[in-house]
Every structure is written in C-alpha cells, then in structure tokens.
Amino acid sequence: MTRAAMQVSAQALRCQRFEKNYLLNLGDSERRRAYLDRWAEAWKQTVAAIDTLTDHGADPGTPDRWRAHAEAYRDGFAAVVRRVDAGELSDPAAVARAAASLEEPLRSLVADADGLARAHLEAADGGREQLDASVRAGTIAFALLALGLAVGLLGLGVFSSQRLLGRIGALAGGARRVADGDLSVRVAIDSGDELGDLGTAFNHMAESLALDRRDLEQALQAAAAAARAKAEFLATMSHEIRTPLSGVIGMAELLLGTRLSGEQREFAQSLSTAAEALLSLVNDILDFSKFESGNIELDSVSFDLQSLAEDVVQILSSRARAGRIDLVSSYDDALPRFFLGDPGRIRQILLNLVGNAVKFTDEGHVLLAISAAAPLADDAPTKIRFVIEDTGIGMPADSLPHIFDRFVQVSSEDVRRAGGTGLGLAISRQLVEAMGGHLTVESELGRGSTFSYVLPLPIDPEPPSAVLPSADLAGAHIAIVDDSEVNRRILVGLVQSWNATVDAYADGTSALAGMRRAAAKHPFDIAIIDNRMPDMDGASLGRHIQEAAGLGEIRLVLLTSAPRQGDGRRYQELGFAAYLTKPTKRAVLMDTLSAVLGAKREGIPVPMVTRHRLAESQAVRRATMPAIPIDALGAITTPAGTHPAQAPARPRARILLVDDTSVNRRLASKMLEKLGCAVDVAANGTEAVERFRAGRYDLVLMDCQMPQMDGYEATEQIRNHERGRGDGGAHTPIVAMTANAMPEDRARCLDAGMDDYIPKPIRQATLRSALARWLPGAPSHPVQQG
C-alpha cells in the first residue's frame, strides 16, 4: 500500500515538472511537443499506480477520489494546451496565472498520496514497541526450554528486527523531512526486497520534488522579471508620450495668449482641445495597460473630499451649462472633510462617471451625492457612498451586464454620436474594486441611470490647513532645469509672462553651477526640476541643492511625466515643496509657484503642494469670498441689497488703476475698457495719491504690494484727503487687487480703508462683478468697441 501511494505521488510530480517545462518553452514548438508527450506518459503511469490501490487493500473510495483529482488536473492542462495552440497564451504573467490554476487538483492528489504513505510508514514505525515486547517474551520462553538455543535464537531475532526497524525508521524520518520542506534528503536501503523498492521510489519522489521546486522558482523569477520590464516600459512610454504632448499643449496655451485673428484663435483653440482629448485617451490606455500587467498602484495621502467633489462639478459645469442641464452636488454634513486615500484616482472615477452622465443627458439634471454608508467609527475606515444620478437617455436592460466590460459601449446612435473608447467605465470599476468597493448601475432606457459605489476611507486625524498662502511672482528669480529644449522654452515663456526672472538649464550639473554663481548677487527663489534627465535625475539634483552651501533656501518644484505611488511623500522627504504631473496647465503651474513663494516669504511650513491640494485650497477660498450669483446662461447678476448697485446704467465710469507691474496695468486696462470704463493708471502709491488729488474717480483699483508706497498707505492718504475736502467727505470705493486672498488679508484691506478686494490673477468676470457691486448701473456685459 505504501509503495503504491508513493508511486502515485512520484508520477504526479513528474506530470507537474513536464507541465512547467512545457509552459517555459512556449516559443519552441518542438521542445514543447516533446514535453507534452512526456507529460502524457507520466499521467498514464499516475493513473496506473492509482489502479493498483485496490489490489493493495485500499478503501474503495480512495482510488475514485484520487482518479477524480487526476482527471481534473488533466482537463485543466488540456485547456491550457488548447489556449497555447490558439495563440491566446504568450504573456509571462498570463502563463504564471495559467500554471497557478492547475495547482489545486494536483496538490490535492499529492497531499492524499503522501498522507496515506506517511500514515502507513508511521504505523509501521509505531509497531516497534510491540515487536520488541514480542522478542523479549520469546526470549524468556525459549530460555525456560533451552538456555543455549534461546540465546542463539535471541541474537538472530534481535539482529533481524533491529535491521528491519532501522530501514523503516529511515523511510519515516525521510518522509518527515520532506514534509518539512527539506527536499535534499535521500534514504539508503541496501536490500533488494520491497523495502529497497520503496526506498528507491522515495528517492525518486524527493528528486522530482526538488526539480519541480527549481523549475517553479525559475518560472516565478521569469514572471517577476517580465512584470518589472513591463513596468519600466510603461514608465518610459508615459514619459515619451507625455513629453511631446506637453509641448503641444504648452505651445497652444502660449499661442492663445498672443494677438490672434478670429480664425487663428479658432484654430489654436481646436489644437488645444484636440491635445487635451489625446492626453485623456493616452491616460486611459496607460491605465488599462497597468491593470493588465498588475502594476496599478494607489497612494494614501491626506485630501479634502468635499473640495474634491466641488472641483469635479466645477470642471464639468461649463459643459453642463452648454447643454442647459442642472449639475448639482450634495455632501453629507455628518461626514468629515479630510480623509486618507488616493485623491487622483477618486477624482478620475468621478470625472468619468459624472462626465458620462453630463454627456448622455439632454435635459433635466445630473446629481453627485456623497454620504455616509454606515455610522462613523473611530477604529475603522469610514464607509462613504458615492451616487451619480442623471435623467439622461438611460440604457436597455440587456446591456447592463456588459456595461463595465472593456471597449464595450451601449449600441445606440446617441452613444456612438457621443464618442469615447469604452475604457472609462471599465477603468472606473477596476479602480473602485482596487480601493475595496464595488461599482453598480441601475438604468432604464429613456429615464436615466444611477451609478453607485461605497469606498472605505480612513479619516485623517491631522488634516492640513485649509488655504495655501500665495504671493505675486513678479520679481521672483526662478530656475528651470529640463533636458527637453521644447519644455524649457514653454516654461520660460510662461514664467516670464508672470514678470519673474528666469534662467534655464539643460542638466543638473550646469544648474548647480548657475545657482552657485547667482547665490551671491541674485539668489534663486524657486527651482522647477524635471524628474527624468539622463545624467542627474530630479531627486539627485534636489539632494545636491539641499546639501550645497548657500542654496538651502531655494524651494524645489518637481515636474514628472511618470508618476508612481508614494512619489509625493518621497519627494517631500527629499525637501521638495511641490509635485506636479506633466503636462501641467498654465493656471496650475502659476498657482503652485505662487503658493510655494508665499510659503517661503511668510516663513510658514505647508504640506506638499500638489494639483489636488491646490484644488482644495481654491475651493475653500471661493467659499470665503463674496458670492457672485450667476443666472442659468452664465451671466453675472447683481447681488440683491449690495451697496450701492441699484441705479440705472451709466456709461464711461472713470477708474483709477494702480499697479506697479506694466503687464498687469495693460491687461486690467483692456478689460475695463471693454466694460465701457475710462481708465487712468498709476505705477505706485505715491503716483496714485497725486492723481486722486488732481481728479475725480468713481472707483479705485489698488494693488497692495508696490515699491515707494504700498496700497495700504496710499489708501490711508486718499481717505485723509477725502475727509479734508469741502464736499462733505464723499466716499470713493477702493477695491484691493491682491494675490493674498486669505481672511487676514481681507481684514487688513478693510482696516486700511478699502471697501472690497478681488484676487489675482484678474479675470474679466471678477472685474465685472466688482463694478456691479460698487458702481451704480455698471454694465454687466462687455461694451462693443467701435
């Protein structure tokens, strides 16, 4: 019985070894066929060994159970062979998964066979005491009959029994060592009987197990190497694709900022839109590839969930207004705002789902609702329910089981007209599942759809401050380090447009030399560093800057085209102040640099500045600013009861514009003139006071940070002048223009005698709303210039 069981185990392991060799030689059809033939012969011997169990007195159910295991293994391997012959199985990771799928029936068969053999060996080993007792009893009996003969027989019996028990003990000990994982053990049985055959079978089994372990380790190493190669390939592809895209998007933004004819502006806008669409498609394809290779990674950082949701709604609001539908969101008051998770991926899911809802809704509404799915607990992640509901075209019931399949779209003219790759929902489902949730959909054709999922997110016990500091970039000294000439040109153009001084370098060595030269006369405030450079990457350059004497005050901003999990935390530990992904939009880069420079000048520590952190800060800042009502078509309306915008329209309001930056003066003047205002300009506070004393103005727009005399002092002198005039002290509204939009900055403006403030960078809509608040009958739309 023991020998038969060990033969079954040994032959089954031979099958496994030939199966692994077959899978490791997919590229060589001749060797693959040879291993398949050897596998078939080993499988036949396995079945034959199972059939002998009955002859050795095995329980009738044992051969049937072992035969079922063997046949399940045979059928699974046959399915793998068919996939190989059809060309469906070539990727190393897929091969490893196929091999793993065959393990269960074979493992069960080998475990049963080894268990039976071990039980019989241990039973034989356990009979040693009984045999010894019999020998002792026999010795006493023979001693009573014939002492001389008894002594001889006793010696012969002890010798034979000890030799027999020693061989059985060696087999039992070897079996225990194999069970413990020691596959180097071999037993020496120097006899030609059944115990000798059993020892030979045992050694053959141990050798087969060792060979199988070696083959399996080689297969695992090959699969791991293939996974690493694929990860490196994806990172390289991400960089190589995003780099030219960054150039296209950046050049389009610079082009749109120049003087263009109507047709030229239309072409440039189309170029920018097409590049953004291509970037979105590239991101989807890269995400799809990461899921296929198992390289998708999730971050765990602090983020403001409420601000994230508001940002998603704001991004899609213009598309919703264009379609004349209501896009609304709700956030459960019982939920905290700050959680730990991957805000980039959560934003990606919401943009996919809410964007689809807006795309396929012609009338009615789209709702994003976030609420607690279970009572809050201190010792467990909070379960948060996300619901995206729309009153759009809906989907037929037979399409719902396949809606999350890759490259699948509902087959209707409306959906085909809307476009798309069919990857968005598939990626969203995989991301939700990777975060521990499950994405579901309910829909009815013609009545709309509802997508929902629940994510477990831990509450952040130490949330960051809500609003980031900011500072005007005018006069700042900024270094740009990037090996791509196109990227350097774009970044230089952007930073120079914000009136900063810029020096660009193509590598880390020249950048360090330039920073050391500048340290004595005009040190750099910020260094924008590309992550992937040939001689010295961004992390190494950052370390050198931090360690170099006289360069430690430079704030570091990293740009990367191949983001990875944990990069933000790692670069923050290296001393970087901000982390952005290429291609970076103009407004995001400007706000990032403004926040980094503001933190440096105010001497306050802030968390790593990222695109998500900026969105949170801006959402809080918008909530603390005066509300500007907007009607259904997007036109700004005058708030009820504001002082004193109630009178009929009056043309040509006279404005005094005060700003020390010529570009800002020119930009704001053009915006005011388009709103029908007459504009006088002053370059500093002293000039502003002189102009105010010499003339009459309906409103003053006052920059706060200026040389010679800042906006606060100029406002105080203007108020003193008003009180000293003989006209009853008529009050002229003064509106501050400041990049520092924190609540304490607003309080300082009001204490100086200003009436309101608007944040930089100045937008025409912001100017229009300020005029509506403070000038009677100011125009609510641009005035056509003849």
Disulfide bonds with the S-S distance in Angstrom:
none
